[in-house]
Amino acid sequence: MIINKRIKICFEKLYKKKRTALVTFITAGDINYDQSLELIKNLPKAGADIIELGMPFTDPIADGEIIQKSTQRSLYSGHNQKKTFELVKSFRVIDNKTPIILMGYYNTIYRYGVKNFIKDAYTAQVDGLIIVDLPPEHDKEVCIPAIKQGIDFIRIITPNTNANRIPLILKNSSGYIYYISINGVTGGIAPKVEEVEKSVKIIRKYTNLPIAVGFGIRNLQQVKKLANISDAVVVGSALLEKIEKYCCKPKKAISNVLKITRKLSQGLRC
């Protein structure tokens, strides 16, 4: 049985409401399994339309200090890829509508075993994958097998992506396109809206897929501006900062992450 196309359904519903999606990123297993599960269970109630779960990895080269620390906390707690799938399974017991995307690096999948990874992702009802360091030249590795199982493969486009390369990147893309709004790592400088808008317009010439904008987005003002030019806005580091700040007080950490999520979501609904 092919997985329900939750991502497509999610965007279709939001289009009817003329609203941009709020995508929240957290690291699976941060601070520990129980806290991570409690948080993802409550994110949709707080207004998250799509949840991206970072797969902990020792060398997250595209991520800034905030996400690196988050990954370290997760790994230190004993979290691993098997537990990430268990998180998604447990989430699906109470929520069968919110799309779950796993985001990370190919090494994690390679060590787990590609066939086993795709099989377990399908069983857990993962909706999509974002593999930061796996270019389209290697689509046979993970992209094609994932798509055959009904799991969307979400591509990344950056400010440095040559326009001539976009068709190749989009060839086997599905779900949505993730546009990285800055040159640099996650949690970095704020994106320049005018430059993002130009890039998004170029990408739209090549695809009808929804376009999500992420990296460097931290507050309601940025979210509102980028919502006018994109189909989804991704917020991660701003949430993980609260987990880091209150890592010794898990309930307070969760409360603060949900508070920010509600604020951003309400801003998109105005």
LINCORJO-V651223 format. One record per backbone hydrogen bond with DSSP energy under -1.0 kcal/mol. NH is the residue of the N-H (numbers start at 0). CO is the residue of the C=O. If there is no record, write none. Layout:
<<NH;CO> <NH;CO>>
This chain:
<<5;3> <8;4> <9;5> <10;6> <11;7> <12;8> <13;9> <14;10> <15;11> <16;12> <18;13> <20;230> <22;232> <23;49> <24;234> <25;51> <27;53> <29;26> <35;31> <36;32> <37;33> <38;34> <39;35> <40;36> <42;38> <45;41> <47;42> <48;21> <49;21> <50;98> <51;23> <52;100> <53;25> <54;102> <60;58> <62;59> <67;63> <68;64> <69;65> <70;66> <71;67> <72;68> <73;69> <74;70> <75;71> <76;72> <77;74> <78;73> <83;79> <84;80> <85;81> <86;82> <87;83> <88;84> <89;85> <90;86> <91;87> <93;90> <94;90> <100;50> <101;127> <102;52> <103;129> <107;104> <109;105> <110;106> <111;107> <112;108> <116;112> <117;113> <118;114> <119;115> <120;116> <121;117> <122;118> <123;119> <125;120> <126;99> <127;99> <128;151> <129;101> <131;103> <133;130> <137;134> <138;135> <140;137> <143;138> <145;141> <146;142> <147;143> <149;146> <150;145> <151;126> <153;128> <156;177> <160;157> <164;161> <168;164> <169;165> <172;169> <173;152> <175;173> <176;209> <177;154> <178;211> <179;156> <180;213> <185;61> <187;184> <195;191> <196;192> <197;193> <198;194> <199;195> <200;196> <201;197> <202;198> <203;199> <205;202> <211;176> <212;231> <213;178> <222;218> <223;219> <224;220> <225;221> <226;222> <228;225> <230;210> <231;210> <232;20> <233;212> <234;22> <238;235> <239;235> <240;236> <242;238> <243;239> <244;240> <245;241> <246;243> <248;245> <252;248> <253;249> <254;250> <255;251> <256;252> <257;253> <258;254> <259;255> <260;256> <261;257> <262;258> <263;259> <264;260> <265;261> <266;262> <267;263>>
